[in-house]
Every structure is written in C-alpha cells, then in structure tokens.
C-alpha cells in the first residue's frame, strides 16, 4: 500500500470474539477500513457455492486502504 497508495486490500475473516478489534493495528499502520456488506453479492447465507460454509459463523469482509493526509482513504 505504501508503494501504491491507491491500492485496496480486500479481505475476509471469521468473527470469533466481539472483544477483539483491528482498530489499534489500523491506527498503528495508518490504514483505513471499510466493511463490505456480504448481502451485496448474495454471500450472506448459511451456505456458499454449494458448500456448508460459513454455516453459523459470522464472516466479515473489508477493504483496507492507506490513510491519506486528510485522514480518509
């Protein structure tokens, strides 16, 4: 992201604990994060692509970008 400030890093993760957050890491590395709603592309169900994933687990998707001088991505 430092070499290409316009780049976006798309990632997903399984929410395991509501007590854990990446906010401190985003602040430390001067990054912004925007959550992508999975229902935008029908990925919010209990099964995806014919598999039983994610099942009852909560999956979150986000876009991480380099923070600009103004503080926004």
Number of C-alpha atoms within 10 A of each C-alpha: 13 9 6 9 12 12 13 15 11 14 12 12 10 11 13 10 7 6 6 8 10 9 11 10 10 16 11 9 10 15 19 18 19 12 13 15 13 14 9 8 8 9 14 15 13 13 13 13 7 6 9 11 13 15 12 10 11 12 16 15 15 18 16 19 23 22 20 13 8 6 10 11 18
